């Protein structure tokens, strides 16, 4: 009887938690796609850091150069690439007059490579607005018009977009949705956009900021040693009293972050422990949440079947526990289905939530171990011990 009470209480709590996850997908405001701006459009400097991005360089830069916005420049910073990135950039620069290339200098001690690359780009930039865009993004022709119109009308100081995440392989579709949805839940759009809330976040794939505000808070110099520099910059801006806004922007820009398991593992390993503030209590809390969200329900279901087989159908408690475990499993799959719909992947990936949660836990533990032990995290053939 005590076991039944425990499982019933757990079922109620987990049901409330799983239902709360659905709010993540209902409350994210979407940027309207617009294809016209006023004649007196401000100059925008688009700065793209690039290190070993030969796979992405051409489509990223060509999409930016194709913007139907009257007043912008593009500054591509080659961050000491070891592949053909710089050669491709030089070829593109011969075709597009508003594309400038910076051959980056070695990363100084105490700097993260991306932050130093962006800092170099800002020094050359002339725009009233600075737009930091990652090399793995592809922009629609009306992207710039849409975002500038929005920030000018709403008097926003820093604006960040949640891009459409392209996921094509098995591991992308298993791991990426559960990690990204967890981040969206931990940093609700409504709270970020509320000036009364201390919660601040941004997506480093796309950050638009007024130059005056960037300089006032110290820019990337102030966050030079931060791996999760987007969140750090957002915190600086919001805590300084400026207006921070984040929105979905899936209609104007898309990103394919990683293409295979090893890239996913390396990319998130470098970020997660830093994203948790290097706090072990948050590591433990995250693991408990992931266990509850995706792993405990199927384990409870399997255990209840075994228990029923051993004790027989005449045991009311066993039948009730089985019913509760079935309910939790179905609800877990339903949340997984809504997650799949949100990220536009096939619905049958709702069945892979336990696997995604297990890998996510492993990545968190790996990230924590590498940082805490001093081994350091690796990104783009660089090791960071921070």
C-alpha positions, -999 to +999 in steps of 0.1 A: +000+000+000+028+024+008+043+017-027+010+025-043+008+058-024+043+067-035+037+059-071+004+077-071+020+109-057+048+106-082+023+102-110+005+134-099+037+154-097+051+142-129+018+148-147+018+184-136+055+187-147+049+172-181+018+193-188+039+224-179+063+215-206+036+221-232+036+258-223+071+260-238+056+255-272+025+277-268+040+309-255+069+317-279+061+348-300+070+346-337+087+375-356+066+386-385+083+384-419+083+417-437+098+427-470+099+465-468+116+492-448+117+530-448+140+550-470+161+563-441+172+528-430+201+527-405+234+512-415+237+476-402+271+459-399+267+421-401+296+403-385+302+367-391+329+348-372+343+318-392+366+291-382+368+259-403+335+266-419+341+256-455+309+235-454+288+266-445+306+296-458+291+300-492+255+295-484+257+317-453+275+346-470+254+344-502+222+345-482+234+376-463+246+393-495+212+387-510+193+408-484+167+432-498+177+459-474+192+491-487+220+499-462+242+471-448+278+458-448+291+423-441+323+416-423+334+380-423+362+373-398+383+343-407+394+330-373+426+313-383+408+286-403+427+254-412+405+245-441+393+263-473+372+289-455+394+319-462+398+309-499+360+307-503+356+341-486+381+357-509+362+343-539+329+357-526+345+391-519+353+394-556+316+391-563+300+411-536+313+447-530+298+451-495+316+420-482+348+427-462+371+400-450+393+401-419+421+376-415+420+372-378+450+374-355+459+347-330+436+345-300+452+362-270+454+346-236+421+349-217+400+352-248+376+326-264+382+324-301+347+334-312+346+364-289+379+377-302+368+372-338+337+393-332+357+419-313+380+423-344+349+426-366+334+453-345+365+474-348+360+476-386+322+480-385+306+513-393+270+505-386+246+520-361+234+484-355+257+454-351+243+420-361+263+389-350+254+359-371+269+324-369+283+308-400+259+278-399+229+301-405+211+308-438+190+339-440+159+347-460+162+378-483+138+397-461+155+388-428+172+422-423+142+442-432+121+423-408+143+426-377+153+462-383+116+473-387+108+454-355+136+469-333+131+504-346+093+504-340+096+486-306+127+506-294+146+475-286+183+477-277+193+441-281+173+415-301+179+378-305+162+352-325+155+315-320+162+303-355+145+274-373+167+244-364+173+221-393+177+185-382+182+158-408+200+128-393+188+104-366+210+117-338+201+153-345+164+145-342+169+124-311+192+148-291+187+183-303+149+187-295+152+176-259+183+199-253+168+229-270+133+225-254+150+223-220+168+255-226+136+272-238+118+260-206+147+272-183+147+306-200+111+315-208+107+341-236+081+359-215+105+363-186+134+373-207+113+401-223+100+413-190+122+442-177+111+434-142+126+399-144+163+392-139+162+363-163+183+371-194+193+350-224+201+352-261+209+330-290+245+335-302+235+324-337+217+357-341+222+388-319+213+423-331+224+452-308+226+489-310+262+499-313+259+526-286+246+499-262+272+474-272+299+500-264+283+511-232+283+476-217+318+468-229+309+445-257+328+413-262+358+426-243+336+424-212+328+388-219+360+378-235+366+346-215+330+334-215+321+302-235+284+310-233+290+346-244+255+352-257+239+347-223+267+368-207+261+397-231+224+395-226+228+397-188+251+427-192+226+445-214+195+438-193+211+444-159+223+478-173+187+488-179+185+484-217+157+467-234+163+430-243+139+411-265+140+375-278+115+359-303+112+330-326+124+338-361+119+306-380+104+325-409+135+346-415+165+325-407+175+288-402+204+270-387+218+235-389+240+234-358+255+199-361+253+170-386+264+140-366+267+125-331+304+136-326+296+172-335+266+172-312+287+158-284+315+182-288+293+212-293+271+207-262+299+195-240+317+228-244+285+247-234+264+229-208+284+231-176+291+267-182+255+273-190+246+258-156+270+283-140+294+256-131+271+247-102+269+210-093+235+215-077+221+226-110+238+196-127+220+173-102+187+191-106+189+189-144+196+152-143+166+146-120+144+165-144+156+145-173+151+113-155+116+123-147+108+136-181+120+107-203+135+078-184+115+070-153+081+066-171+092+037-194+112+021-165+081+023-143+060+008-170+084-021-175+087-027-138+049-026-133+045-053-160+070-075-143+055-069-109+020-078-123+033-110-139+049-121-106+020-111-083-009-118-107-039-098-118-057-103-085-035-077-068-054-043-070-023-023-061-004-038-090-032-031-115-034+005-103+004+010-106+003-005-141-025+019-150-006+049-137+026+038-155+007+035-188-008+070-182+027+085-176+042+067-206+014+079-229+018+115-215+056+113-221+050+103-257+025+130-262+049+157-249+075+141-272+050+144-301+044+181-294+082+186-292+086+169-326+059+191-341+075+222-327+109+213-343+093+200-375+107+165-374+088+132-380+063+124-352+078+090-345+107+106-328+084+111-299+093+075-291+130+083-287+127+107-258+142+082-233+173+078-255+176+116-260+173+122-223+200+095-215+224+111-240+217+145-226+225+134-191+258+119-204+267+151-222+260+172-190+282+148-169+310+149-196+309+187-197+311+190-159+339+165-157+360+181-184+357+216-169+360+207-132+390+183-138+409+209-158+410+187-189+391+215-207+365+215-234+373+213-271+359+234-300+372+239-335+405+222-326+410+245-296+410+235-259+395+259-234+403+256-196+382+283-180 
